[in-house]
């Protein structure tokens, strides 16, 4: 599990924090070969770098802050839809969840249990830890130059905590 977490984190961090920097970097001062590969607009951090690259980085981190509840809503909607499609009483009007659960089309008890159980908590752990590590590392890497990343990181942690509490209480 540790190797999976580290691998997913490295890919996320490279995609979020390093790739954006490398695409816009101009390394022709360092080496001729590197200058041919990395021939971006910016030789160093400049006001224009903060306007174009820094802005995209802040937008990406802000978007990543709101992704856990979006993924949870998507997962909950798909679970509800699967349960509603299984039920013989598809209409929700006046039908309780308890009544709908026992009006099933499933033939085996294990199929019904799998339908109404949530996913295993352990199976989702590697993505969650990797996201938290990514927020921390990108914030610490660019935070002094982009101070807006610190409140965004705090917001990310809070949204992640709220989503995690909801998932533990209602989904797993």
C-alpha positions as CSV (number, residue, x, y, z in Angstrom):
1,X,0.0,0.0,0.0
2,X,2.9,2.3,0.7
3,X,4.4,1.8,-2.7
4,X,1.0,2.5,-4.3
5,X,0.6,5.7,-2.2
6,X,4.1,6.9,-3.1
7,X,3.6,6.1,-6.8
8,X,0.3,7.9,-7.1
9,X,1.7,10.8,-5.2
10,X,4.8,11.1,-7.4
11,X,2.6,11.1,-10.5
12,X,0.2,13.7,-9.0
13,X,3.0,15.9,-7.9
14,X,4.8,15.7,-11.2
15,X,1.6,16.5,-13.1
16,X,0.6,19.4,-10.8
17,X,3.8,20.9,-9.6
18,X,6.6,20.0,-11.9
19,X,5.2,19.6,-15.4
20,X,3.7,23.1,-15.5
21,X,7.1,24.5,-14.4
22,X,9.0,22.5,-17.0
23,X,6.7,23.3,-19.9
24,X,7.2,27.0,-19.4
25,X,10.9,26.9,-18.5
26,X,13.6,28.0,-20.9
27,X,16.8,26.2,-20.0
28,X,18.9,27.4,-22.9
29,X,21.3,29.2,-20.5
30,X,22.1,25.9,-18.7
31,X,22.7,23.6,-21.6
32,X,22.2,23.6,-25.4
33,X,20.5,20.2,-25.3
34,X,18.2,21.2,-22.5
35,X,17.5,24.5,-24.2
36,X,16.3,22.7,-27.3
37,X,13.9,20.5,-25.2
38,X,12.8,23.1,-22.8
39,X,12.3,26.3,-24.8
40,X,9.5,28.0,-22.9
41,X,9.0,31.7,-22.4
42,X,10.5,32.1,-18.9
43,X,14.2,32.0,-17.9
44,X,13.4,32.7,-14.3
45,X,10.5,33.7,-12.0
46,X,9.3,37.0,-13.3
47,X,6.1,39.1,-12.9
48,X,4.9,37.6,-16.2
49,X,5.6,34.1,-14.8
50,X,3.3,34.8,-11.9
51,X,0.6,36.1,-14.1
52,X,0.5,33.2,-16.5
53,X,2.0,30.1,-14.8
54,X,1.4,31.0,-11.2
55,X,-2.2,31.8,-12.0
56,X,-2.7,28.4,-13.6
57,X,-1.1,26.7,-10.6
58,X,-3.4,28.5,-8.1
59,X,-6.5,27.7,-10.3
60,X,-5.4,24.0,-10.4
61,X,-5.0,23.8,-6.6
62,X,-8.3,25.6,-6.1
63,X,-10.0,23.1,-8.4
64,X,-8.3,20.2,-6.6
65,X,-9.7,21.5,-3.3
66,X,-13.3,20.9,-4.5
67,X,-12.8,17.6,-6.2
68,X,-13.3,15.2,-3.1
69,X,-17.0,16.3,-2.6
70,X,-17.6,16.2,-6.3
71,X,-16.3,12.7,-6.5
72,X,-18.3,11.7,-3.5
73,X,-21.5,13.2,-5.0
74,X,-20.9,11.3,-8.2
75,X,-20.3,8.0,-6.3
76,X,-23.4,8.6,-4.1
77,X,-25.5,9.3,-7.2
78,X,-24.3,6.2,-9.0
79,X,-25.0,4.1,-5.9
80,X,-28.5,5.5,-5.5
81,X,-29.2,5.0,-9.1
82,X,-28.0,1.4,-9.0
83,X,-30.2,0.7,-6.0
84,X,-33.2,2.4,-7.6
85,X,-32.8,0.4,-10.8
86,X,-32.7,-2.8,-8.7
87,X,-35.8,-2.0,-6.8
88,X,-39.2,-3.1,-8.0
89,X,-40.5,0.2,-6.6
90,X,-38.4,2.5,-8.7
91,X,-40.5,5.6,-7.9
92,X,-39.3,7.3,-4.7
93,X,-42.6,9.1,-4.0
94,X,-43.9,7.8,-0.6
95,X,-41.6,4.8,-0.6
96,X,-39.1,4.6,2.2
97,X,-35.5,3.3,1.6
98,X,-36.3,0.4,3.9
99,X,-39.3,-0.7,1.7
100,X,-37.3,-0.2,-1.5
101,X,-34.4,-2.3,-0.2
102,X,-36.6,-5.3,0.3
103,X,-38.3,-5.0,-3.1
104,X,-35.3,-6.2,-5.0
105,X,-34.6,-8.1,-8.2
106,X,-31.5,-9.7,-6.8
107,X,-31.6,-13.5,-6.5
108,X,-28.7,-14.0,-4.1
109,X,-28.2,-12.4,-0.7
110,X,-24.6,-11.5,-1.4
111,X,-25.7,-9.5,-4.5
112,X,-28.0,-7.5,-2.3
113,X,-25.3,-7.0,0.3
114,X,-22.9,-5.8,-2.3
115,X,-25.5,-3.4,-3.7
116,X,-26.2,-1.8,-0.4
117,X,-22.7,-1.8,1.1
118,X,-20.3,0.9,0.4
119,X,-16.8,0.4,-0.9
120,X,-14.0,-0.7,1.4
121,X,-12.3,2.1,3.2
122,X,-8.9,0.6,2.5
123,X,-9.4,0.5,-1.2
124,X,-9.7,4.3,-1.4
125,X,-6.9,5.2,1.0
126,X,-4.0,5.5,-1.5
127,X,-5.8,8.2,-3.6
128,X,-6.7,10.2,-0.5
129,X,-3.2,10.2,1.1
130,X,-1.7,11.0,-2.3
131,X,-4.0,14.0,-2.7
132,X,-3.1,15.3,0.8
133,X,0.6,14.9,0.1
134,X,0.2,16.6,-3.2
135,X,-1.5,19.6,-1.6
136,X,1.2,19.8,1.0
137,X,4.2,19.5,-1.3
138,X,2.9,21.9,-4.0
139,X,2.0,24.4,-1.3
140,X,5.4,24.2,0.3
141,X,7.2,24.3,-3.1
142,X,5.4,27.4,-4.4
143,X,3.9,28.9,-1.3
144,X,6.5,31.6,-0.7
145,X,6.1,33.0,-4.2
146,X,2.3,32.4,-4.3
147,X,1.0,33.0,-0.8
148,X,-2.6,32.3,-1.9
149,X,-1.7,28.6,-1.9
150,X,-1.6,28.6,1.9
151,X,-5.3,29.5,2.4
152,X,-6.2,27.2,-0.5
153,X,-4.3,24.4,1.2
154,X,-6.2,25.1,4.4
155,X,-9.5,25.0,2.5
156,X,-8.4,21.7,0.8
157,X,-7.7,20.1,4.2
158,X,-11.0,21.3,5.6
159,X,-13.0,20.1,2.6
160,X,-11.2,16.8,2.7
161,X,-11.9,16.4,6.4
162,X,-15.6,17.2,5.9
163,X,-15.9,14.8,3.0
164,X,-14.0,12.1,5.0
165,X,-16.3,12.5,7.9
166,X,-19.4,12.2,5.7
167,X,-18.0,9.1,4.0
168,X,-17.1,7.3,7.2
169,X,-20.6,8.1,8.6
170,X,-22.7,7.3,5.6
171,X,-20.8,5.5,2.9
172,X,-18.3,3.0,4.2
